[in-house]
């Protein structure tokens, strides 16, 4: 089996793992509080990624003082700090979004991140907006309106594009802010990978998020929680680490826009599976997610 084909399968695996993370997070909100979910997800994910890093860089843990300077470059630590802070806030809002709204409604809103990056990337990285990216924005905006089209104007029975749900629904608002924060964090990630290696960066960010999440959990009031209550959070964390590892490997073989475009399929998978596993309404939302996915793919290809 050829290596590029295996990389495509790895990218698809990353999409499936993201869907598992979404569904696991939604299920976890029914059995545990947000701070405990955050610690469980990121703690397990960090632990698994540390083991993966040991496998790729065994000398790093045998001779840290000698090997570490060869893996990172100037600017690594400030980038790591700010990316961790942004992601802590983003993931708290991400968990809150799943607690307050259907997974089939909020998961596709992650596809707003590449749209917002057309604003943040020129500012942070000096990248310009390509014409194809503008077309992608139009598809994404259209898809947002379609996410709630089935619930518009119930009195008249007529369906039309509906954007008001994202003003009224607190879960949708939380996910939109999450997407905005990720549009900033993604640019920091790009610079962070340039200042280290993909695996070192992801493992470092995940470990820092886990550390800050643990401090945040210790700092506030803690309700008793059991491992059984956090089982879905642990599942989401394990899925996250497997997906991130698969994505890093795929990025080493394929062009980044192709990998990201394939991973965006997770929005469709989440809408489909939330209908089957969580008994959510998914009819109009599936169409909206599909249109948003087209927009995200166009933006990803334009940025390539």
N, C-alpha and C positions, 0 to 999 in steps of 0.2 A: 504494500500500500504506500503510495507516494506521500512525502512529507507535507506538501501543501493541502492535500485532502485531509490528512490527520489534523492539520491546523484549523481547517474549516469545522471539523467535528469538535475541536476544542472550543472554538468560538461559540458554536451551538450549545455546547455543554455549559458555557458561561451564561448564556441566556436562560437555559433551564434552571441553573442554580440561582439566578436572580429571581426567577419566578418562585422557586422554593423558599427563598429568603422573604419575598413579599408575603406569601401565604403563611409561612411560619410566624412572621411578625404579627400578622392579623390574628392568627389563632392565639398567639402569646398574650395579646392584649385582653383576652377573655379570662386569663388565669393569673396574671401578674401585673404589677405596676410598671410604669415606664422606665424608671431608673434601674430596677432589677433586670428588666429585659435588656436594657442597654449594656449593663455589665456582663450579663450572661452571653449575649451575642458576640460582643467584641472580645471578651476574655477568652472564650473558646476559639474564636477565629484567630486571635493573636497566637495562642498556644500552638495551633496547627500550622500556622505560617512559620513560626520559629523552627518547628521540626523540618518543614520543607526547606527553609534557608540552611539549616545544618546539612541537609542532604546535598544542596548545591554548593555550599561553601564550607566544607568541614574544617578547613584551616582557620576560619573566622573565629571559632570558639576554642581553638587550641592555641592560637597566637593572635588574640584580638588586637593588641597594641601594634602589631606588625602588619596585619592584613587589612584592618579597618581603614587606615589612611589611603590604601590603594583602591578602595571601593567608593569613596565619597570625595567630593570636590568642594571648593569654597562656596558658601551660601547654603549648604545642605541644612544646617541646624535651624536657621531662621525660617526657611521654607517648611521644615518639618513642624515647627511650633505653630505657625499660622494655619497650616493645613489641618492640623489636629484640632485646633480651636474651632475652626469653621465647621469641620465634620462632626464634632461633638454637638454643636448647636443644630446642625442640619439633621442629624440622626435622631435627636430628641423630637424634633418636629416631624420627622418621618414616622416615628412610632406613634406620635400623637395623631397624625393624619389617619393611620390605619385604625386607631382606636375610635375615632369620631366618625368615620365614613366607610363605605363599602370599598373593598380592595379593587373592585372592577371600576370604580370611579376615580380613585386617587392614583393608582399605579400608572395609568397612561400619562398622567401629568408630569412624570419624570422626563417625558419626551420634550418638555419645554426647555430642558437644560441646553441642548445644542442650539436652540433658537436664541436663548439669552447669551450664549457664548459668542454669537455674532456681534454682541455689544461689548462684552467683557474682554474678549480676546484682542480686539484692536487696541484697547486701552492698556491691557497688561502685557501683551506679547507683540503688539505692533502688526498683527495679522489683519488683512483687509477682508471685507465681506464680498465674496464672489457672487455673480448674477444668479447662478444656480441655487445658491443659498437663500436668496430672496424668494425664489419659487418654493423652496422647502418651507420657509416661514409661512407662506400663504396656505400651504397644505396643512401645516400644524395648527394654525388658527382655525381653519375650517373644521379640523378634527375635534378641536376643543368644543366648538359649538355643537357638534354631533354627539358628544359624549352624553349629553342630557336631553337630546332631541325627543326621546320617547316620553319625557315627563313634562314637556312644555304645553301650555294651554289646555289643561285637562277639561275645562268647562266646554270649550268648543270642539274638543276632539281633534283639532288640527295640530300637525307637527311642524315645528320650525326650529331653526337654530336658536339655541338657548345658552346664553353666557351668564345669566344671573345666578345660577347654582353656585358659581365660584365666588360670588359675593356673599351669598347666604350661608353656604356650607362651611363650617369651621375646619373640617377635615381637608376639604379642597384648598382652602386658604393656606393651611399649614404646609401642604405638599407644594404649593406654588412657591412659598418662601424657601422650602427645601431645594427646589429646582434652581432658584436664584442663587442660593448659597453654593450649590454644586457647580454652577456655571463659573463661579470664582475659584472654587477649589480645584476644578479640573485644569485650569490654567496653572495653578501652583503645582499640581501633580506633574504637568508636562515639564516644568522647570526642575522639579524634584528628581524626575527620572534622568534628566540631563546632568544633574549634579550627583548621581549615583548610578544604580542599575535598576531595572524595573522591579525585580524581586526584592532587592534591599529596600527600595522606596516603599513598596506596598507593605512589607513586613514591618518596617519602622513606623509607618503611619498607623497601621493597625495596632501595634503595641502601644503607641502613645495614646491613641484614642481609648484603648482598654484601660490604661493607667489613669487618664483623666476621668473616665467614666466611673472607675472604682473610687477615686477621691470624691467625686460628686455624690456617689451613693453613700459614702461614709459621712459626708458633711451634713446631710439632711436626716429627717426622721425616717426610720426604717421599719417597715411592717414585716412580720414574720413571713418567710417564703420558703417553699420546699423545692427540692430538685424536680419533683414531679410537676409542680406548678410551672417550672421554667423549661419543661421538656421541649416545647415548641420554640422557645428562644434559643436553646442549644442547637436544635435542628437548623434554625435560620443561620446561626453563627457558623456551623459546620458547612452549610451550603455556600455561605459567603466566601469562606476561605478556599473551598474547592473551586468555586467559580473564578475568584481572583487569580488563583494559580493557573488555571486553564487559560484565562485571558492573557496573562503575562507571557505564557509560552506561545500562544497564537500570535501575539504581537511581534515575537521574535522571528516569525516565519512569514506572515502576511503583512500587507500594508495596513496601517492603523485604521483608515476609514472603513475598510472591509470588515475588520474585526468588530468595530463599534457598531456598524450597521447591522451585523448579524446579532450582536448582543441586544440590540433594541427590540428584537423579536420577543423579548421577555414581557413587554407590555401586552402583546396579544395573548401570550401563553397565560399570563396572570388573569386576564379578563375571562378567558375560556375556562380555566381551572377554578376560578372563584365561583363561577356559576355551578359547576359540578360538585365541588367540595364544600363550599360555603353557602350554597343555595341563594346566591345573589342574582339580581336582575342584570343581564348582560347583553340583551338584544341590541339596542341602539349604541351601547357603549363599545361593543365589538367593532361596529362600523367606524365609530369615532377614533378608536385606538388604531385601526388599520390605516385610516387617512393620516393620522398623526405620525404613524410609522413611516409612511411614504415621505412625509416632510422631513423627518429625522434622517432617513437614508439619503435624501437629496442633499441635505446640509453636510452630512458626513462625507459624501463623495465630492462635494464642492470644495470642502476643506482639504481633501487629499490632493 
